[in-house]
Amino acid sequence: MPYVITQSCCNDASCTAVCPVDCIHPRLDDAAFSTTESLYIDPDACIDCGACVEQCPVDAIVADDRLTAPQQRYLEISAAYFTARPTPSAPPRGVPATPSADLTGLRVAVVGTGPAAMYAVWDLLEHRGVEIELYDRALTPYGLIRSGVAPDHPSTKAVLTTFERAARRPNVRMHLGIEIGTHLTNADLLAHHSAVIYATGAAGDRPSDVPGADLPGVHSATEFVAWYNGRPESADRAFDLSCERAVVVGNGNVAVDVARILLTDPEVLARTDIADHALEALRTSRIREVVILGRRGPAQAAYTNPELLALRELDGVDIVVDAAEAEPDPLSAEDLAAPDAEPAARLKARLARELSNRAPTGAAKRLVLRFLTSPVRFDGAGAVSAVHVARNTLVRAEDGALRATAGRELDPIDAGLVLQSIGYRGHPVPGVPFDVARGVIPNAAGRVLSEPDGTPVPRMYATGWIKRGPTGVIGTNKRCSRETVACLLEDAAAGLLPTAPDRAALDDLLRERQPAALGYPGWSRIDVAERLAGRRADRPRVKFTTVDALLDAATS
């Protein structure tokens, strides 16, 4: 009876460390870890010990005899992974653990409290004596786990239990509502800490170059996600849901999330932690169809296979794929037939074909997946009313990758709402080097550089999306942060990190610059109040979505 990893896998590789027969791949030290969609358990090697089940922070691992009918596909996916990519005959047992170091006297500032930041904190906590100061401009911690993960994916948020355990440690202090560049400068952090790790993420949007993108009714998917997840700065946004069709540009997991939220029965969402204002708006929504536009073919779709498999089970919604668009183009077919073709790409192509063959059920709502289709302009008199699209062709670039080039225009798509999900981008932090072209802090394995290809800046590090760009899922940050912390430890061992000055001076500075900042106790009171409100409404929590409400809960 093998165990199977299902849709909610967070990829943080906790399970790989405890597997006694090394049957869970890719491991944290494998090159494929940074790009994998999920982890996989070899069904032929699993010995049914259950160690991985106990270790999994998001309850994603299920015994094969307890899989639901929709989950049966994951057993097939795992078997296909090991058939296509057999484990080397003598695999290494992972990167040897870094011996515990004595970091007494060192104080490390970690800017950000999202997954990359918290994995860095966990790595630092493996060493003795270190003090850790967490800073976040928001009044609530944990970044996109709170404000980015869709409310109908509660299992994905279960990783917060791990992060909370780190935040409660006596040598970790949290400072919420402090923005670096406003309340404190980079120079302030360096003056009061031995080192600074920037884990600020990529909260900005890539700019759109589609004509008409400034029309009312055209928004970024990032805005919409922040709105329905209750970020205070987005709570008063307005989205016109009175139309019957919405178009989502881009087909990554965020695009799939926003499409699913638009089409899910509000009574189902009412059992989640979706923001109240979003729930009320969705109750009166007239949207009955969402069209997702992908500029490349189904094999290159940016969504992960688990997300697409979850879509197939959406109640009351027909998933529609045109048979012609589901067929791989000649170049994609060539790549898929290669012996080293990615199993994930092969599965994406197969799932698209399966969807194209499904007979409509007559459901009241539809989700239409379009491939090789890009917007060329948005039209409308006073507000968007149509999306003009073109049929794309894939061409092979010099690096071997397949790129989309626009061809003939197709019939326009009538739509009253457009959500562009074309990628995230990091914001610069005042006083910190920034690579404008890539939207990241320039770095070498996590050491901040003075400029791209420049020299290391002493005592400054980066991790997460601000380090590598917006790629990967939650657990991808674990490997990324481990690499960054390893650089910090090397510099500490070389005597390059000074002993931190007296903490009293830092406390005085924080009180002077931002007396309204919240510590972990303040967040804990918010958390308890939200959960209690949720319990009364039979929901996981009811979020506070204004600054005043958050501060009231934190100080009550």
N, C-alpha and C positions, 0 to 999 in steps of 0.2 A: 504494500500500500504506500506509494510514494506521496510526498507532499507536493503541492503546486502553488506557485506564486500567482496571485490574481491581480485584478485591475488596480487596486489601491497601492501597489508597490511604490515605496518612496525612494528606492535605490540607495539607501544610506549604508548598505553592506554590513549592517550589524549581524545579519544571519550568516554571512560567509565566515565570520571570525569564529563562530561556535560549531560549525559543521565538522564532525569528526572524520568524514570521508571525503571532504573537499568536493562536494557535488553541486555547489551553488556557484554560478558564474554569471557575468565576469566578476572577478575579485577586485578589491579596491586598487590593487597594484597592477591590474591588467590594463593594457593600452585601450582596450575596447570599453572600459568602464565609463570614460568621459562622454561617450556618444550612445551608450546603450539605452533603449527605451524602458527596459525593465531588467530585473535579475531573473535567472531561470534555474530550476532544480532539475538535474538529470534524473529522469524517472527510472532509468536502469541502475543507477548507482545509489539512489536514496535508500537508507536502511531504516527509515521510519522511526528515528529516535526522538523526534519532536523538539530537539534543541533549538532549531530555527524558529519554531512557532512561539516559544517562550521569549525569544529575543526580539522578534519583529515588533517595531514600535507602532505599526499601523494595522495590525491584524490582517495582513494580506495573504498569509500562508494557510492553505486549507488542505486537509487530507483528501485524496482523490475520491474516496467513497462518500465524501460530504459536499462535493461540488454540486451547485445548482445546475440546471440544464444549460443556461447561458454560459456558466463558468467552465463547462466541459471543454470549451475551445482552448482554454489555457493549458490543459494537459497536452493537447496536440501541438500548441506553440512551443512548449518546452522541449518536447521530443524533436521537433523540427530544428530547433536551435542547436541541439547537440549532434544532430545528424549532419547539419551543414557546417558546423564549426566544432569539430571534435576537440576535446581537451588534449593538450600535449601529453605525451606519454610520461614525462617526468616534470610535472608543473612545480614551480617554486611554491612554498607554503606562505607566500606573502612577504611583504616588507618587514624585516625584523623590527619589533617595537623599539622605539627610541628609549634608551635607558632613562629612568627618572632622574631629572636634574634638580639641583638645589638652586631655585631662583629667588631665594630670600633677598629682600631688598629691592626687587624689581617690581614696578607697577606698570601694567600695560593698559593703554586706552584702546577700546574696541568701538569704533564708530559705526553704529547700526546694530540692530538686534534681530535681524532676519536669520534664515538658516545658515548662511555662510558665517555670520558673526558668531552664532551659537555653537557651531561645530568648531570654530577656532577656540572658543572659550573652553569647550570640553577637552580639546587637545592640550591647552595650557594647564588645565586642572590636573593633568596627569603628572605634573611636576610640582615639587615642594616649594612652599613659601611665596609663590607669586600672588600679587594683588591684581585684580582685574576691575576696571571701571568701564561700564557699558554706557554709551551715549546714543540717544535717538531723538530726532526732532519731533516725532509723534508722541502723543500722550499714552499710547498703548504700544506694547512691544511686539516683536516677532514678525514684522514686515509683511511680506506677501502671504504668509500663512494665515494671518487675520484678514488682510485687505485684498488678497489676490485669489486665494483658493475659492472655488465656487461653493456656495452654501449647501448645495446638494451633494457635496463630496466630503462628508464629515470624517470619514476614515482617514483621509489624507491629512487632516488637521490633528490626528492623534499623536503625531510626532511632537506636538507641543509638550506632552508629558515629559519627554526627554529634556527639552529645553528648560522647562520649569525647574527640573531637578538641578540643573546647572545654575540657574539664576538665584536659587535659594542658598547656594553655598555661602558660608560666612566670609570668604575672601573675594566675593563678587558683589559689586555694588552697581545698581542701575540708576541712570539719570535720564528721565523721560521729559520731553518738552525742551530739550537743549539742542539748538542747531549750530553746527560748526560753521563759522563764518558770520554768525549773527551774535550769539551769546558768548561763544568762545572761538578763538582763532586756532589755526594749526600751530602757531608759535606757542600759544598758551598750553596746548596739549603736550608739546615737546618739553616745555619748561617744567611740567608737573608730573610727567610720566617717563619711564625709561624707554618706551617704544609706543608707537601708534599703529594700529591695524585698521585700515579703512575697509569697511564692508557695507558701503552705502547703496549698493544695488544699481539698478538701471530703471529709474522711475519715469523717465521721459519717453516720448514717442518719437519714432523716426518721422521726419517731415514728409508730407505727401506732396507729390508733384503732379497729381491728377487735377486738371482744370475743373473748377467748380467745387473744390474741396472746402471752400469757405462758405458755401451755401448753408443756411439753416437746415437742420435735419441731417447734416453730415458730421459725424463725431468720431473720435478715436474709441476703439474698444476699451482702451485703458480707462477712459473717463467712465464708461458704462460699468465696468467691473468695480471701480472705486465707489460708484454710486450705489450699486446694489449690495456692496459689502459694507457700506456705512462709514466710509472715511469722512471725518468731519468737514474737510475742505471741499468735498464733493456732494454732500448731502442735499444742497439746494439746487443741484443741476436739474434741468428739465429735459426729458426726452419725449418726443411726440410718438405715442404708441397708438394713435388713432387710425393709422394706415393698415392695410391688409397684408402688405409684403415688406419685409426688411431685407437688405443685402449686407452681407458681411464680406469684406475684402480681406483675403488671406485665409489660410486654412490650417493654422497651428492650433494647439490645444486651447489657447485663449479664444480663438474664433469659435471653436466647437463649444466652449463654455457659454459664451454669450448667446449663441444660437439656441442652445439647450434651455437656458434660463427664459428666453423669449417664448419658447414653445411649451414649457412644462406647465402643467395644471397648477394654478396658484394655490390650490388647496394642498398640493404636495409640498410646495415651497413654504407654506405656512407652518410646516413642521421642522423647518430648518432655522438657521440663525440669520437669514436674509434680513436686511434693514427694513424696518416697518414702512418707511416712505416708499421703498421700491416695491414691496409687496402690495401696497394699496394701489400703486400705479399699474402694476401687472394684472391686478384683478379687473381693471377696466380696459385692458389692452384689447385691440381689435386685430392684432397681428395673427394671421393664420398660416403664413408661409415665410420661411427664411431661406434665402439662397446664399450659399457659401461659394465664393470664387477662389479657385486655386490657379496660380499662373502656370504651374507645371502639371505633369500627369499624375495619375494616382500613385505610381510607385515612388514619386518624389514628394508626396504630400507631407506637410510639416507636422500634422497631428500624429500622435502615437497610435499604434494599433489598439492598445487597451481603451483609449478614449473613443475610437471608432466602434469597437465592440460594445461599449456601454451605450452608445447612441442607438444601436440596433434594438435595444430593449426599452426605448422611450415610449411610454404608454400614450396612445391616442395620436401618434405621429407616424406618417408614412415617410420613409427615407427613399428619396428618388435619385437615381443616377442614370443618365442617358447611356445606352449600350455603346454607342459610338465613342463617347468620351471615356468609357471604362476600359476600352481596349488599349494596351500599351502602343505607343508610336514605335516606329522601327528602331530608333536608337535605344529607347527604354527596353524594348524586347531583347535587343542584343545584350544589354547590360544584365537583364534578369536571367538570361540563359547562361551567363558566365559561371564557371565553377565556384568562384569566390563571391558571387552576388550576395548582398546582405539579406539574411532571412527576413528581416523586418520589411524591406522593400518588396520582396516577393509576396509576403502576406498582405501588404497594402494593396498590391495589384489584384490579388485573388479576392480580397474582401470587396473591392470596388466592382469586380465582375459579378460577385454573388449578389450584391445590392441591386445591380442593374437587372438581374433576372427575377427579383422578387415582385410578385404581383401586388398591386395596390390593395389595401384593405378597405379603402373608403373612409379612412380616418379624417377627422375634421381639420387636421393640421398637417403641413408637409415641410420637410427639410430637404432641400435640393442641393446636392453636391455637384458643382460644376468644376471641370478640370480644363487645363490649357485655355483658360479664359481670364482676361484682365480688363479692368475698367480703363477707358480712354478719356472719359469726361463724365461729370455729373451735371445734369440739366434740371432746370425748374424755374418757374416764375415766382420769385420771392422765397422759395424753399425747394429742396430737392424733390423731384417727382420721377426722375428716370436716371438709370445708369447705362451709359453707352459702353459696350464691351467689344473686345476684339478676340478673335481666335488666334492662339499662339502656336508657334512651331518651336520644337526643341532643337538646338544646335549644340555641337560638342565644342567646348572651349579648349584652349591650349592645355589647361591643367587636367583635361579629361572629363570635367563636370559638364552636366547638361544645363544649358541656359535657355530661357524662354525669350523668343523674339515675337513681337506683335505682328499679326497678319491682317486679314480682311476683317472688317467690322461685321458684327452679327446684329440681330434685332435687339433693340434696347430693352432693358428690364424695368418695368414700372415699379417704383418703390418710394415710400415716403420716409424711410429711415435708412441711413447707411452708417455702418460701424466699420471703421478701418482698423484692421489688426495686422499691421505691417511691421511690427517689431518694436522693441524697447531700446532705449539709449540712455547711457549714464549722463549725469550732470556733473560739471566741475565743482570741486570744493575750493573755496578761496585759499590761496597759499599752497595748494597741492598741485604738482604737475598734472597735466591733462592732455591726452591725445585726442584732439578735436576730430580727426578723421575717423577714428574707431569708436569714440565715445567712451573711453576707458582711461584709467590711470595707467600710464606706461610703467611696465614692470618686467622684471626677469624672475620667473618662478615665484613671484610674490614680493620681491624687493622692489620698492618704488624707484623708478629711474628719473633723472632730471628732465629727460625728454625721450621720445622713442629712440631706441638704440643709444641712449645716453648712459651716464654713469649712475651707480646706486646712490640714493639720497640716504644718509645715515638715519637709522632708527625709524624709518617709515616703511610700511608694508601694506599690501592690498590683498583682498580675497573676494570670491564670489563674482557676480556679474560686473562689478566695477573693475575687476581684475582681468577677466577673460571675455567679456561680452555676454549678452543674454542668451546663453545656451545651457541645455541640460535641465534636469528636474531637481527637486529638493535635495535628494541624496547626492547628486553630482557635486554639491558644495563640500561634501565631507572630504573627498580626495583633494579638492582645491584648497581647502583650509589647512589640511594636514601638510601640504607642500609649503604653504606660506609660514606656518608655525615652525616647520623644520628649519627654514631660513633664519627665523628669529632666534631659535635655539642655537644655531651655529654661530650667530653674531654674539649671543650672550656668552657662549663658551670661549669666544675669541676676545672677550673683554671689551666689546664695542658698545655695550649698553650700560649706561651709568646707573648707579643706585638712585632711586627716586627720592625727591626731597620730602620733608615732613608733610603728612597728610593734612594737617591743620591749615596749611596755606591753600591747598586745593579746596577744602571745605569753605574757607572764607571767600575764595574767588567765585565759587558756584553760588553762594548765597547773594553775593553782590551782583552778579551778572544775570541770574535767573532765579529769583526767590520762589517763583511758582512751579519750579521743576518738581517732578514726582519721582520718588524712589520705588523700590520694589513693594514696600508696604502699601503705597498709594495704588499701584497697579493691582495688587492683591484684593484691595477693597472694591475696585471697579469690577474685577473678575467675579468676585462673590456676588455683588449686586446684580450683575448681568445674568448670572446663572440662576439666582433666586427668582428674578423676573421671568426667566425662561421656564423655570419649573412651574410657576403659576399658569403659564400659557401652554404647557406641554411642548416646550421647545428646548433645544440645547442651551440657548441663551437669548436674551433680547438686548441688542447692542445699543449703547448710548452713542449718538451720532452727532452731538454738538460738543464744543469745547467746554461750555458751561456745565452740561450734564456730566461730562467725564470728571471735571474738577469737583463738582458737588459729590459725586460718588466716591472719589478718592479721599475726600476730607471728611466724609460723614462718619 
